[in-house]
């Protein structure tokens, strides 16, 4: 397996575990931790945690919303300019979480670079 794949899977697993006991920002902790221990290069530092968290949050939001027939998601989608589309709200939710995790992944890589001996 490549480092990208390992980081992707590790980010999803750690985010899933931490999201059971911590608030929404636990995905940022997961992306930061995986960036510390599994070094990525260039654009992958942002893209891999972004995609992992986006996928995780979209699946998690769909799973939670499906249990109540998307009642709350439809009401929130009406408040936002999404036309009441619960699936579009799920996409927006995933992208927002992905951006937060991607930035956290960049921060983790920068901490490794700052602390490493050159």
Biopython code that builds the backbone (N, CA, C, O; Angstrom):
import numpy as np
from Bio.PDB.StructureBuilder import StructureBuilder

atoms = [
    (1, "UNK", "N", (0.832, -1.185, 0.000)),
    (1, "UNK", "CA", (0.000, 0.000, 0.000)),
    (1, "UNK", "C", (0.876, 1.248, 0.000)),
    (1, "UNK", "O", (1.970, 1.267, 0.564)),
    (2, "UNK", "N", (0.374, 2.263, -0.635)),
    (2, "UNK", "CA", (1.111, 3.522, -0.657)),
    (2, "UNK", "C", (0.814, 4.322, 0.611)),
    (2, "UNK", "O", (-0.128, 4.028, 1.347)),
    (3, "UNK", "N", (1.634, 5.328, 0.842)),
    (3, "UNK", "CA", (1.422, 6.179, 2.018)),
    (3, "UNK", "C", (0.098, 6.922, 1.927)),
    (3, "UNK", "O", (-0.554, 7.159, 2.944)),
    (4, "UNK", "N", (-0.301, 7.291, 0.715)),
    (4, "UNK", "CA", (-1.580, 7.989, 0.546)),
    (4, "UNK", "C", (-2.749, 7.116, 0.995)),
    (4, "UNK", "O", (-3.650, 7.584, 1.690)),
    (5, "UNK", "N", (-2.728, 5.852, 0.594)),
    (5, "UNK", "CA", (-3.806, 4.935, 0.954)),
    (5, "UNK", "C", (-3.827, 4.665, 2.456)),
    (5, "UNK", "O", (-4.889, 4.631, 3.077)),
    (6, "UNK", "N", (-2.652, 4.475, 3.024)),
    (6, "UNK", "CA", (-2.564, 4.221, 4.462)),
    (6, "UNK", "C", (-3.064, 5.432, 5.240)),
    (6, "UNK", "O", (-3.810, 5.285, 6.208)),
    (7, "UNK", "N", (-2.657, 6.628, 4.821)),
    (7, "UNK", "CA", (-3.107, 7.855, 5.484)),
    (7, "UNK", "C", (-4.615, 8.008, 5.347)),
    (7, "UNK", "O", (-5.283, 8.383, 6.311)),
    (8, "UNK", "N", (-5.163, 7.726, 4.172)),
    (8, "UNK", "CA", (-6.607, 7.820, 3.920)),
    (8, "UNK", "C", (-7.379, 6.906, 4.867)),
    (8, "UNK", "O", (-8.328, 7.339, 5.522)),
    (9, "UNK", "N", (-6.974, 5.659, 4.936)),
    (9, "UNK", "CA", (-7.675, 4.682, 5.777)),
    (9, "UNK", "C", (-7.505, 5.028, 7.256)),
    (9, "UNK", "O", (-8.462, 4.959, 8.027)),
    (10, "UNK", "N", (-6.284, 5.400, 7.650)),
    (10, "UNK", "CA", (-6.032, 5.747, 9.056)),
    (10, "UNK", "C", (-6.843, 6.970, 9.475)),
    (10, "UNK", "O", (-7.360, 7.021, 10.591)),
    (11, "UNK", "N", (-6.954, 7.946, 8.590)),
    (11, "UNK", "CA", (-7.736, 9.141, 8.916)),
    (11, "UNK", "C", (-9.204, 8.789, 9.140)),
    (11, "UNK", "O", (-9.821, 9.276, 10.087)),
    (12, "UNK", "N", (-9.757, 7.957, 8.286)),
    (12, "UNK", "CA", (-11.162, 7.554, 8.449)),
    (12, "UNK", "C", (-11.363, 6.767, 9.740)),
    (12, "UNK", "O", (-12.331, 7.001, 10.463)),
    (13, "UNK", "N", (-10.462, 5.843, 10.033)),
    (13, "UNK", "CA", (-10.612, 5.019, 11.243)),
    (13, "UNK", "C", (-10.488, 5.872, 12.501)),
    (13, "UNK", "O", (-11.310, 5.763, 13.412)),
    (14, "UNK", "N", (-9.465, 6.718, 12.553)),
    (14, "UNK", "CA", (-9.268, 7.558, 13.738)),
    (14, "UNK", "C", (-10.415, 8.554, 13.886)),
    (14, "UNK", "O", (-10.891, 8.783, 14.998)),
    (15, "UNK", "N", (-10.866, 9.150, 12.781)),
    (15, "UNK", "CA", (-11.988, 10.091, 12.839)),
    (15, "UNK", "C", (-13.258, 9.390, 13.309)),
    (15, "UNK", "O", (-14.034, 9.965, 14.072)),
    (16, "UNK", "N", (-13.474, 8.170, 12.868)),
    (16, "UNK", "CA", (-14.652, 7.414, 13.300)),
    (16, "UNK", "C", (-14.637, 7.113, 14.783)),
    (16, "UNK", "O", (-15.660, 7.215, 15.460)),
    (17, "UNK", "N", (-13.471, 6.743, 15.284)),
    (17, "UNK", "CA", (-13.356, 6.440, 16.714)),
    (17, "UNK", "C", (-13.505, 7.715, 17.547)),
    (17, "UNK", "O", (-14.249, 7.742, 18.527)),
    (18, "UNK", "N", (-12.792, 8.765, 17.148)),
    (18, "UNK", "CA", (-12.832, 10.000, 17.925)),
    (18, "UNK", "C", (-14.194, 10.698, 17.863)),
    (18, "UNK", "O", (-14.586, 11.384, 18.807)),
    (19, "UNK", "N", (-14.905, 10.524, 16.761)),
    (19, "UNK", "CA", (-16.202, 11.198, 16.645)),
    (19, "UNK", "C", (-17.248, 10.611, 17.585)),
    (19, "UNK", "O", (-18.298, 11.216, 17.800)),
    (20, "UNK", "N", (-16.971, 9.446, 18.140)),
    (20, "UNK", "CA", (-17.898, 8.855, 19.100)),
    (20, "UNK", "C", (-17.771, 9.471, 20.493)),
    (20, "UNK", "O", (-18.699, 9.393, 21.298)),
    (21, "UNK", "N", (-16.601, 10.093, 20.777)),
    (21, "UNK", "CA", (-16.384, 10.616, 22.128)),
    (21, "UNK", "C", (-16.066, 12.113, 22.159)),
    (21, "UNK", "O", (-16.147, 12.731, 23.220)),
    (22, "UNK", "N", (-15.709, 12.702, 21.023)),
    (22, "UNK", "CA", (-15.357, 14.114, 20.965)),
    (22, "UNK", "C", (-16.306, 14.861, 20.034)),
    (22, "UNK", "O", (-17.022, 14.230, 19.256)),
    (23, "UNK", "N", (-16.327, 16.184, 20.097)),
    (23, "UNK", "CA", (-17.184, 16.972, 19.199)),
    (23, "UNK", "C", (-16.704, 16.927, 17.745)),
    (23, "UNK", "O", (-15.839, 16.126, 17.391)),
    (24, "UNK", "N", (-17.272, 17.786, 16.924)),
    (24, "UNK", "CA", (-17.025, 17.778, 15.478)),
    (24, "UNK", "C", (-15.565, 17.986, 15.134)),
    (24, "UNK", "O", (-15.116, 17.492, 14.100)),
    (25, "UNK", "N", (-14.810, 18.687, 15.946)),
    (25, "UNK", "CA", (-13.430, 18.991, 15.620)),
    (25, "UNK", "C", (-12.511, 17.797, 15.761)),
    (25, "UNK", "O", (-11.315, 17.917, 15.493)),
    (26, "UNK", "N", (-13.019, 16.660, 16.168)),
    (26, "UNK", "CA", (-12.187, 15.462, 16.287)),
    (26, "UNK", "C", (-11.621, 15.027, 14.941)),
    (26, "UNK", "O", (-10.587, 14.362, 14.894)),
    (27, "UNK", "N", (-12.280, 15.389, 13.854)),
    (27, "UNK", "CA", (-11.749, 15.059, 12.534)),
    (27, "UNK", "C", (-10.454, 15.815, 12.266)),
    (27, "UNK", "O", (-9.584, 15.335, 11.540)),
    (28, "UNK", "N", (-10.335, 16.994, 12.853)),
    (28, "UNK", "CA", (-9.103, 17.765, 12.706)),
    (28, "UNK", "C", (-7.970, 17.119, 13.496)),
    (28, "UNK", "O", (-6.820, 17.134, 13.055)),
    (29, "UNK", "N", (-8.281, 16.563, 14.639)),
    (29, "UNK", "CA", (-7.279, 15.848, 15.424)),
    (29, "UNK", "C", (-6.814, 14.610, 14.659)),
    (29, "UNK", "O", (-5.623, 14.298, 14.646)),
    (30, "UNK", "N", (-7.737, 13.914, 14.031)),
    (30, "UNK", "CA", (-7.391, 12.718, 13.260)),
    (30, "UNK", "C", (-6.483, 13.070, 12.081)),
    (30, "UNK", "O", (-5.486, 12.387, 11.844)),
    (31, "UNK", "N", (-6.816, 14.116, 11.351)),
    (31, "UNK", "CA", (-5.991, 14.518, 10.208)),
    (31, "UNK", "C", (-4.620, 15.001, 10.660)),
    (31, "UNK", "O", (-3.617, 14.715, 10.006)),
    (32, "UNK", "N", (-4.566, 15.727, 11.764)),
    (32, "UNK", "CA", (-3.292, 16.209, 12.310)),
    (32, "UNK", "C", (-2.417, 15.022, 12.723)),
    (32, "UNK", "O", (-1.228, 14.986, 12.405)),
    (33, "UNK", "N", (-3.002, 14.055, 13.430)),
    (33, "UNK", "CA", (-2.238, 12.903, 13.913)),
    (33, "UNK", "C", (-1.710, 12.054, 12.763)),
    (33, "UNK", "O", (-0.558, 11.620, 12.791)),
    (34, "UNK", "N", (-2.535, 11.816, 11.762)),
    (34, "UNK", "CA", (-2.056, 11.012, 10.641)),
    (34, "UNK", "C", (-0.996, 11.751, 9.834)),
    (34, "UNK", "O", (-0.100, 11.120, 9.272)),
    (35, "UNK", "N", (-1.082, 13.063, 9.767)),
    (35, "UNK", "CA", (-0.053, 13.833, 9.072)),
    (35, "UNK", "C", (1.262, 13.844, 9.839)),
    (35, "UNK", "O", (2.332, 13.952, 9.241)),
    (36, "UNK", "N", (1.184, 13.733, 11.149)),
    (36, "UNK", "CA", (2.405, 13.664, 11.947)),
    (36, "UNK", "C", (3.151, 12.359, 11.724)),
    (36, "UNK", "O", (4.377, 12.356, 11.615)),
    (37, "UNK", "N", (2.425, 11.254, 11.655)),
    (37, "UNK", "CA", (3.057, 9.944, 11.634)),
    (37, "UNK", "C", (3.187, 9.325, 10.249)),
    (37, "UNK", "O", (4.043, 8.463, 10.051)),
    (38, "UNK", "N", (2.382, 9.727, 9.304)),
    (38, "UNK", "CA", (2.455, 9.208, 7.941)),
    (38, "UNK", "C", (2.715, 10.390, 7.019)),
    (38, "UNK", "O", (1.796, 11.131, 6.669)),
    (39, "UNK", "N", (3.950, 10.555, 6.635)),
    (39, "UNK", "CA", (4.362, 11.726, 5.877)),
    (39, "UNK", "C", (3.870, 11.654, 4.430)),
    (39, "UNK", "O", (4.046, 10.642, 3.752)),
    (40, "UNK", "N", (3.259, 12.728, 3.979)),
    (40, "UNK", "CA", (2.814, 12.845, 2.595)),
    (40, "UNK", "C", (3.563, 13.985, 1.921)),
    (40, "UNK", "O", (4.196, 14.802, 2.590)),
    (41, "UNK", "N", (3.491, 14.038, 0.614)),
    (41, "UNK", "CA", (4.218, 15.057, -0.120)),
    (41, "UNK", "C", (3.272, 15.949, -0.913)),
    (41, "UNK", "O", (2.223, 15.503, -1.378)),
    (42, "UNK", "N", (3.646, 17.181, -1.058)),
    (42, "UNK", "CA", (3.018, 18.189, -1.893)),
    (42, "UNK", "C", (1.525, 18.326, -1.653)),
    (42, "UNK", "O", (1.092, 18.533, -0.520)),
    (43, "UNK", "N", (0.743, 18.212, -2.706)),
    (43, "UNK", "CA", (-0.700, 18.444, -2.640)),
    (43, "UNK", "C", (-1.417, 17.358, -1.833)),
    (43, "UNK", "O", (-2.493, 17.601, -1.285)),
    (44, "UNK", "N", (-0.828, 16.171, -1.759)),
    (44, "UNK", "CA", (-1.460, 15.065, -1.029)),
    (44, "UNK", "C", (-1.628, 15.378, 0.448)),
    (44, "UNK", "O", (-2.487, 14.790, 1.105)),
    (45, "UNK", "N", (-0.826, 16.292, 0.984)),
    (45, "UNK", "CA", (-0.941, 16.668, 2.392)),
    (45, "UNK", "C", (-2.319, 17.258, 2.668)),
    (45, "UNK", "O", (-2.872, 17.044, 3.747)),
    (46, "UNK", "N", (-2.881, 17.993, 1.719)),
    (46, "UNK", "CA", (-4.230, 18.547, 1.871)),
    (46, "UNK", "C", (-5.288, 17.595, 1.319)),
    (46, "UNK", "O", (-6.320, 17.382, 1.957)),
    (47, "UNK", "N", (-5.046, 17.028, 0.153)),
    (47, "UNK", "CA", (-6.081, 16.283, -0.573)),
    (47, "UNK", "C", (-6.481, 14.992, 0.128)),
    (47, "UNK", "O", (-7.671, 14.685, 0.200)),
    (48, "UNK", "N", (-5.534, 14.234, 0.643)),
    (48, "UNK", "CA", (-5.867, 12.946, 1.262)),
    (48, "UNK", "C", (-6.745, 13.117, 2.508)),
    (48, "UNK", "O", (-7.782, 12.458, 2.594)),
    (49, "UNK", "N", (-6.379, 13.978, 3.485)),
    (49, "UNK", "CA", (-7.307, 14.178, 4.609)),
    (49, "UNK", "C", (-8.632, 14.806, 4.187)),
    (49, "UNK", "O", (-9.676, 14.500, 4.762)),
    (50, "UNK", "N", (-8.591, 15.687, 3.179)),
    (50, "UNK", "CA", (-9.824, 16.293, 2.666)),
    (50, "UNK", "C", (-10.773, 15.225, 2.148)),
    (50, "UNK", "O", (-11.942, 15.192, 2.532)),
    (51, "UNK", "N", (-10.280, 14.354, 1.283)),
    (51, "UNK", "CA", (-11.140, 13.316, 0.705)),
    (51, "UNK", "C", (-11.606, 12.307, 1.754)),
    (51, "UNK", "O", (-12.761, 11.880, 1.737)),
    (52, "UNK", "N", (-10.707, 11.924, 2.668)),
    (52, "UNK", "CA", (-11.078, 10.954, 3.701)),
    (52, "UNK", "C", (-12.181, 11.508, 4.598)),
    (52, "UNK", "O", (-13.159, 10.818, 4.889)),
    (53, "UNK", "N", (-12.021, 12.740, 5.026)),
    (53, "UNK", "CA", (-13.013, 13.332, 5.925)),
    (53, "UNK", "C", (-14.308, 13.657, 5.197)),
    (53, "UNK", "O", (-15.392, 13.495, 5.757)),
    (54, "UNK", "N", (-14.205, 14.112, 3.963)),
    (54, "UNK", "CA", (-15.420, 14.369, 3.183)),
    (54, "UNK", "C", (-16.232, 13.091, 3.030)),
    (54, "UNK", "O", (-17.448, 13.098, 3.226)),
    (55, "UNK", "N", (-15.574, 12.008, 2.685)),
    (55, "UNK", "CA", (-16.271, 10.727, 2.552)),
    (55, "UNK", "C", (-16.861, 10.290, 3.889)),
    (55, "UNK", "O", (-18.017, 9.871, 3.958)),
    (56, "UNK", "N", (-16.065, 10.390, 4.947)),
    (56, "UNK", "CA", (-16.538, 9.970, 6.272)),
    (56, "UNK", "C", (-17.756, 10.774, 6.708)),
    (56, "UNK", "O", (-18.759, 10.203, 7.137)),
    (57, "UNK", "N", (-17.670, 12.108, 6.598)),
    (57, "UNK", "CA", (-18.784, 12.944, 7.057)),
    (57, "UNK", "C", (-20.030, 12.774, 6.204)),
    (57, "UNK", "O", (-21.144, 12.821, 6.726)),
    (58, "UNK", "N", (-19.865, 12.578, 4.902)),
    (58, "UNK", "CA", (-21.039, 12.379, 4.054)),
    (58, "UNK", "C", (-21.746, 11.070, 4.398)),
    (58, "UNK", "O", (-22.972, 11.036, 4.510)),
    (59, "UNK", "N", (-20.978, 9.994, 4.565)),
    (59, "UNK", "CA", (-21.573, 8.701, 4.913)),
    (59, "UNK", "C", (-22.212, 8.769, 6.300)),
    (59, "UNK", "O", (-23.311, 8.256, 6.513)),
    (60, "UNK", "N", (-21.516, 9.406, 7.237)),
    (60, "UNK", "CA", (-22.035, 9.530, 8.603)),
    (60, "UNK", "C", (-23.313, 10.381, 8.633)),
    (60, "UNK", "O", (-24.272, 10.036, 9.323)),
    (61, "UNK", "N", (-23.322, 11.487, 7.888)),
    (61, "UNK", "CA", (-24.516, 12.347, 7.843)),
    (61, "UNK", "C", (-25.686, 11.624, 7.180)),
    (61, "UNK", "O", (-26.823, 11.740, 7.636)),
    (62, "UNK", "N", (-25.417, 10.883, 6.111)),
    (62, "UNK", "CA", (-26.484, 10.117, 5.460)),
    (62, "UNK", "C", (-27.033, 9.047, 6.401)),
    (62, "UNK", "O", (-28.242, 8.826, 6.467)),
    (63, "UNK", "N", (-26.142, 8.396, 7.118)),
    (63, "UNK", "CA", (-26.571, 7.346, 8.041)),
    (63, "UNK", "C", (-27.427, 7.923, 9.164)),
    (63, "UNK", "O", (-28.467, 7.360, 9.505)),
    (64, "UNK", "N", (-26.992, 9.050, 9.742)),
    (64, "UNK", "CA", (-27.773, 9.667, 10.818)),
    (64, "UNK", "C", (-29.103, 10.228, 10.316)),
    (64, "UNK", "O", (-30.124, 10.110, 10.992)),
    (65, "UNK", "N", (-29.090, 10.836, 9.135)),
    (65, "UNK", "CA", (-30.321, 11.429, 8.604)),
    (65, "UNK", "C", (-31.307, 10.370, 8.134)),
    (65, "UNK", "O", (-32.518, 10.588, 8.183)),
    (66, "UNK", "N", (-30.815, 9.251, 7.690)),
    (66, "UNK", "CA", (-31.685, 8.185, 7.201)),
    (66, "UNK", "C", (-32.521, 7.589, 8.334)),
    (66, "UNK", "O", (-33.614, 7.076, 8.093)),
    (67, "UNK", "N", (-32.018, 7.654, 9.555)),
    (67, "UNK", "CA", (-32.762, 7.073, 10.672)),
    (67, "UNK", "C", (-34.043, 7.841, 10.990)),
    (67, "UNK", "O", (-34.961, 7.285, 11.591)),
    (68, "UNK", "N", (-34.116, 9.127, 10.588)),
    (68, "UNK", "CA", (-35.341, 9.898, 10.819)),
    (68, "UNK", "C", (-35.960, 10.402, 9.516)),
    (68, "UNK", "O", (-36.656, 11.418, 9.501)),
    (69, "UNK", "N", (-35.702, 9.686, 8.429)),
    (69, "UNK", "CA", (-36.267, 10.003, 7.106)),
    (69, "UNK", "C", (-35.937, 11.424, 6.641)),
    (69, "UNK", "O", (-36.743, 12.069, 5.971)),
    (70, "UNK", "N", (-34.752, 11.900, 7.002)),
    (70, "UNK", "CA", (-34.230, 13.195, 6.542)),
    (70, "UNK", "C", (-35.108, 14.383, 6.956)),
    (70, "UNK", "O", (-35.096, 15.416, 6.286)),
    (71, "UNK", "N", (-35.857, 14.251, 8.031)),
    (71, "UNK", "CA", (-36.748, 15.330, 8.462)),
    (71, "UNK", "C", (-35.950, 16.576, 8.851)),
    (71, "UNK", "O", (-36.214, 17.668, 8.346)),
    (72, "UNK", "N", (-34.988, 16.415, 9.735)),
    (72, "UNK", "CA", (-34.194, 17.561, 10.185)),
    (72, "UNK", "C", (-33.322, 18.109, 9.054)),
    (72, "UNK", "O", (-33.173, 19.324, 8.920)),
    (73, "UNK", "N", (-32.753, 17.233, 8.251)),
    (73, "UNK", "CA", (-31.896, 17.678, 7.144)),
    (73, "UNK", "C", (-32.688, 18.515, 6.138)),
    (73, "UNK", "O", (-32.174, 19.503, 5.614)),
    (74, "UNK", "N", (-33.918, 18.128, 5.870)),
    (74, "UNK", "CA", (-34.745, 18.903, 4.938)),
    (74, "UNK", "C", (-35.082, 20.276, 5.509)),
    (74, "UNK", "O", (-35.118, 21.264, 4.776)),
    (75, "UNK", "N", (-35.328, 20.338, 6.811)),
    (75, "UNK", "CA", (-35.636, 21.630, 7.437)),
    (75, "UNK", "C", (-34.423, 22.555, 7.436)),
    (75, "UNK", "O", (-34.561, 23.758, 7.212)),
    (76, "UNK", "N", (-33.255, 22.014, 7.679)),
    (76, "UNK", "CA", (-32.040, 22.828, 7.652)),
    (76, "UNK", "C", (-31.717, 23.240, 6.222)),
    (76, "UNK", "O", (-31.256, 24.358, 5.991)),
    (77, "UNK", "N", (-31.952, 22.357, 5.266)),
    (77, "UNK", "CA", (-31.705, 22.695, 3.860)),
    (77, "UNK", "C", (-32.634, 23.790, 3.373)),
    (77, "UNK", "O", (-32.291, 24.512, 2.437)),
    (78, "UNK", "N", (-33.798, 23.931, 3.983)),
    (78, "UNK", "CA", (-34.702, 25.036, 3.647)),
    (78, "UNK", "C", (-34.142, 26.345, 4.193)),
    (78, "UNK", "O", (-34.237, 27.384, 3.539)),
    (79, "UNK", "N", (-33.556, 26.298, 5.393)),
    (79, "UNK", "CA", (-32.974, 27.509, 5.987)),
    (79, "UNK", "C", (-31.783, 28.014, 5.172)),
    (79, "UNK", "O", (-31.598, 29.221, 5.017)),
    (80, "UNK", "N", (-30.987, 27.095, 4.659)),
    (80, "UNK", "CA", (-29.873, 27.457, 3.784)),
    (80, "UNK", "C", (-30.398, 27.549, 2.354)),
    (80, "UNK", "O", (-31.448, 26.980, 2.055)),
    (81, "UNK", "N", (-29.712, 28.236, 1.482)),
    (81, "UNK", "CA", (-30.222, 28.341, 0.102)),
    (81, "UNK", "C", (-29.966, 27.070, -0.703)),
    (81, "UNK", "O", (-29.284, 27.108, -1.727)),
    (82, "UNK", "N", (-30.512, 25.944, -0.242)),
    (82, "UNK", "CA", (-30.322, 24.654, -0.908)),
    (82, "UNK", "C", (-31.623, 24.084, -1.452)),
    (82, "UNK", "O", (-31.642, 22.964, -1.963)),
    (83, "UNK", "N", (-32.685, 24.826, -1.351)),
    (83, "UNK", "CA", (-33.960, 24.394, -1.899)),
    (83, "UNK", "C", (-34.573, 23.194, -1.194)),
    (83, "UNK", "O", (-35.388, 22.489, -1.789)),
    (84, "UNK", "N", (-34.209, 22.946, 0.042)),
    (84, "UNK", "CA", (-34.771, 21.817, 0.773)),
    (84, "UNK", "C", (-34.179, 20.477, 0.405)),
    (84, "UNK", "O", (-34.723, 19.442, 0.790)),
    (85, "UNK", "N", (-33.070, 20.464, -0.335)),
    (85, "UNK", "CA", (-32.451, 19.221, -0.774)),
    (85, "UNK", "C", (-31.517, 18.697, 0.311)),
    (85, "UNK", "O", (-30.462, 19.278, 0.561)),
    (86, "UNK", "N", (-31.905, 17.601, 0.952)),
    (86, "UNK", "CA", (-31.118, 17.033, 2.044)),
    (86, "UNK", "C", (-29.801, 16.442, 1.546)),
    (86, "UNK", "O", (-28.805, 16.461, 2.270)),
    (87, "UNK", "N", (-29.784, 15.926, 0.338)),
    (87, "UNK", "CA", (-28.553, 15.340, -0.204)),
    (87, "UNK", "C", (-27.522, 16.421, -0.534)),
    (87, "UNK", "O", (-26.321, 16.200, -0.378)),
    (88, "UNK", "N", (-27.975, 17.560, -0.978)),
    (88, "UNK", "CA", (-27.064, 18.675, -1.217)),
    (88, "UNK", "C", (-26.503, 19.194, 0.105)),
    (88, "UNK", "O", (-25.341, 19.592, 0.176)),
    (89, "UNK", "N", (-27.324, 19.188, 1.144)),
    (89, "UNK", "CA", (-26.849, 19.561, 2.476)),
    (89, "UNK", "C", (-25.774, 18.584, 2.950)),
    (89, "UNK", "O", (-24.800, 18.992, 3.582)),
    (90, "UNK", "N", (-25.943, 17.317, 2.653)),
    (90, "UNK", "CA", (-24.941, 16.312, 3.010)),
    (90, "UNK", "C", (-23.627, 16.578, 2.283)),
    (90, "UNK", "O", (-22.555, 16.434, 2.871)),
    (91, "UNK", "N", (-23.700, 16.960, 1.024)),
    (91, "UNK", "CA", (-22.494, 17.290, 0.269)),
    (91, "UNK", "C", (-21.791, 18.512, 0.848)),
    (91, "UNK", "O", (-20.569, 18.511, 0.999)),
    (92, "UNK", "N", (-22.548, 19.546, 1.169)),
    (92, "UNK", "CA", (-21.974, 20.758, 1.759)),
    (92, "UNK", "C", (-21.334, 20.430, 3.111)),
    (92, "UNK", "O", (-20.255, 20.933, 3.426)),
    (93, "UNK", "N", (-21.992, 19.596, 3.901)),
    (93, "UNK", "CA", (-21.455, 19.185, 5.185)),
    (93, "UNK", "C", (-20.120, 18.472, 5.018)),
    (93, "UNK", "O", (-19.168, 18.747, 5.749)),
    (94, "UNK", "N", (-20.050, 17.565, 4.065)),
    (94, "UNK", "CA", (-18.810, 16.833, 3.816)),
    (94, "UNK", "C", (-17.682, 17.744, 3.358)),
    (94, "UNK", "O", (-16.539, 17.579, 3.783)),
    (95, "UNK", "N", (-17.995, 18.698, 2.499)),
    (95, "UNK", "CA", (-16.962, 19.602, 1.995)),
    (95, "UNK", "C", (-16.433, 20.503, 3.112)),
    (95, "UNK", "O", (-15.229, 20.749, 3.184)),
    (96, "UNK", "N", (-17.303, 20.988, 3.967)),
    (96, "UNK", "CA", (-16.855, 21.833, 5.089)),
    (96, "UNK", "C", (-15.945, 21.037, 6.028)),
    (96, "UNK", "O", (-14.903, 21.537, 6.453)),
    (97, "UNK", "N", (-16.327, 19.829, 6.345)),
    (97, "UNK", "CA", (-15.474, 18.986, 7.185)),
    (97, "UNK", "C", (-14.164, 18.639, 6.499)),
    (97, "UNK", "O", (-13.121, 18.562, 7.149)),
    (98, "UNK", "N", (-14.212, 18.429, 5.192)),
    (98, "UNK", "CA", (-13.003, 18.120, 4.434)),
    (98, "UNK", "C", (-12.017, 19.267, 4.422)),
    (98, "UNK", "O", (-10.810, 19.056, 4.544)),
    (99, "UNK", "N", (-12.521, 20.477, 4.278)),
    (99, "UNK", "CA", (-11.641, 21.650, 4.295)),
    (99, "UNK", "C", (-10.971, 21.782, 5.666)),
    (99, "UNK", "O", (-9.775, 22.064, 5.745)),
    (100, "UNK", "N", (-11.725, 21.582, 6.727)),
    (100, "UNK", "CA", (-11.150, 21.667, 8.074)),
    (100, "UNK", "C", (-10.060, 20.613, 8.270)),
    (100, "UNK", "O", (-9.003, 20.907, 8.827)),
    (101, "UNK", "N", (-10.317, 19.392, 7.814)),
    (101, "UNK", "CA", (-9.327, 18.326, 7.965)),
    (101, "UNK", "C", (-8.116, 18.548, 7.058)),
    (101, "UNK", "O", (-6.989, 18.253, 7.456)),
    (102, "UNK", "N", (-8.330, 19.057, 5.862)),
    (102, "UNK", "CA", (-7.211, 19.329, 4.963)),
    (102, "UNK", "C", (-6.268, 20.371, 5.521)),
    (102, "UNK", "O", (-5.049, 20.219, 5.441)),
    (103, "UNK", "N", (-6.821, 21.425, 6.082)),
    (103, "UNK", "CA", (-5.989, 22.461, 6.703)),
    (103, "UNK", "C", (-5.260, 21.895, 7.918)),
    (103, "UNK", "O", (-4.105, 22.243, 8.163)),
    (104, "UNK", "N", (-5.913, 21.039, 8.670)),
    (104, "UNK", "CA", (-5.270, 20.404, 9.813)),
    (104, "UNK", "C", (-4.147, 19.475, 9.364)),
    (104, "UNK", "O", (-3.124, 19.368, 10.040)),
    (105, "UNK", "N", (-4.329, 18.807, 8.236)),
    (105, "UNK", "CA", (-3.269, 17.970, 7.689)),
    (105, "UNK", "C", (-2.055, 18.786, 7.281)),
    (105, "UNK", "O", (-0.918, 18.374, 7.511)),
    (106, "UNK", "N", (-2.292, 19.938, 6.680)),
    (106, "UNK", "CA", (-1.185, 20.842, 6.329)),
    (106, "UNK", "C", (-0.457, 21.294, 7.591)),
    (106, "UNK", "O", (0.772, 21.357, 7.610)),
    (107, "UNK", "N", (-1.209, 21.607, 8.645)),
    (107, "UNK", "CA", (-0.604, 22.032, 9.898)),
    (107, "UNK", "C", (0.252, 20.917, 10.495)),
    (107, "UNK", "O", (1.334, 21.184, 11.016)),
    (108, "UNK", "N", (-0.215, 19.684, 10.426)),
    (108, "UNK", "CA", (0.564, 18.554, 10.930)),
    (108, "UNK", "C", (1.869, 18.387, 10.179)),
    (108, "UNK", "O", (2.914, 18.148, 10.784)),
    (109, "UNK", "N", (1.811, 18.513, 8.868)),
    (109, "UNK", "CA", (3.027, 18.412, 8.048)),
    (109, "UNK", "C", (3.989, 19.554, 8.362)),
    (109, "UNK", "O", (5.200, 19.341, 8.419)),
    (110, "UNK", "N", (3.472, 20.752, 8.564)),
    (110, "UNK", "CA", (4.323, 21.888, 8.901)),
    (110, "UNK", "C", (4.981, 21.699, 10.265)),
    (110, "UNK", "O", (6.129, 22.102, 10.453)),
    (111, "UNK", "N", (4.281, 21.100, 11.209)),
    (111, "UNK", "CA", (4.878, 20.817, 12.518)),
    (111, "UNK", "C", (6.011, 19.804, 12.394)),
    (111, "UNK", "O", (7.042, 19.945, 13.052)),
    (112, "UNK", "N", (5.832, 18.791, 11.563)),
    (112, "UNK", "CA", (6.902, 17.803, 11.334)),
    (112, "UNK", "C", (8.097, 18.486, 10.692)),
    (112, "UNK", "O", (9.234, 18.237, 11.092)),
    (113, "UNK", "N", (7.869, 19.330, 9.718)),
    (113, "UNK", "CA", (8.955, 20.043, 9.039)),
    (113, "UNK", "C", (9.670, 20.975, 10.008)),
    (113, "UNK", "O", (10.896, 21.075, 9.972)),
    (114, "UNK", "N", (8.940, 21.642, 10.854)),
    (114, "UNK", "CA", (9.533, 22.586, 11.808)),
    (114, "UNK", "C", (10.395, 21.864, 12.847)),
    (114, "UNK", "O", (11.460, 22.355, 13.223)),
    (115, "UNK", "N", (9.942, 20.722, 13.298)),
    (115, "UNK", "CA", (10.634, 20.000, 14.377)),
    (115, "UNK", "C", (11.712, 19.024, 13.894)),
    (115, "UNK", "O", (12.486, 18.512, 14.703)),
    (116, "UNK", "N", (11.768, 18.766, 12.602)),
    (116, "UNK", "CA", (12.746, 17.797, 12.101)),
    (116, "UNK", "C", (14.136, 18.419, 12.031)),
    (116, "UNK", "O", (14.290, 19.626, 11.840)),
    (117, "UNK", "N", (15.136, 17.568, 12.190)),
    (117, "UNK", "CA", (16.521, 18.022, 12.081)),
    (117, "UNK", "C", (16.936, 17.973, 10.612)),
    (117, "UNK", "O", (16.768, 16.958, 9.935)),
    (118, "UNK", "N", (17.471, 19.069, 10.146)),
    (118, "UNK", "CA", (17.893, 19.104, 8.741)),
    (118, "UNK", "C", (19.380, 19.107, 8.639)),
    (118, "UNK", "O", (19.923, 19.134, 7.535)),
]
sb = StructureBuilder()
sb.init_structure("model")
sb.init_model(0)
sb.init_chain("A")
sb.init_seg("    ")
for serial, (resi, resn, name, xyz) in enumerate(atoms, 1):
    if name == "N":
        sb.init_residue(resn, " ", resi, " ")
    sb.init_atom(name, np.array(xyz, "f"), 0.0, 1.0, " ", f" {name:<3s}", serial, name[0])
structure = sb.get_structure()
